[in-house]
Amino acid sequence: MLLAVLQMQPVSADAVANLAQIEVAARSAAASSATLLVTPEMGVTGYAIWNDVARLAEGRDGSAVTRLVTLARETNGLSGNKRIEW
């Protein structure tokens, strides 16, 4: 199993910017035949989100989750598992 690790500085409360970084890394990892991309905890939302929790919170069908699922499908799942585990 070939692993790829993303080291990034998440932008606090900016899921769009963070997802863009994750997408670049996922596509690069897939192109390098990685089977798993490890991203930082809080990589989508960043850490200092105290005042933005309600705005950033979303369910399983939210935009960030949907984007990650789509990305996983487009890159053959990277994890070898075709679904996100909760």
Summary of the structure (lengths in Angstrom):
residues: 86
radius of gyration: 12.9
end to end distance: 22.7
largest distance: 39.6
contacts: 217
relative contact order: 0.23
helix: 42%
strand: 7%
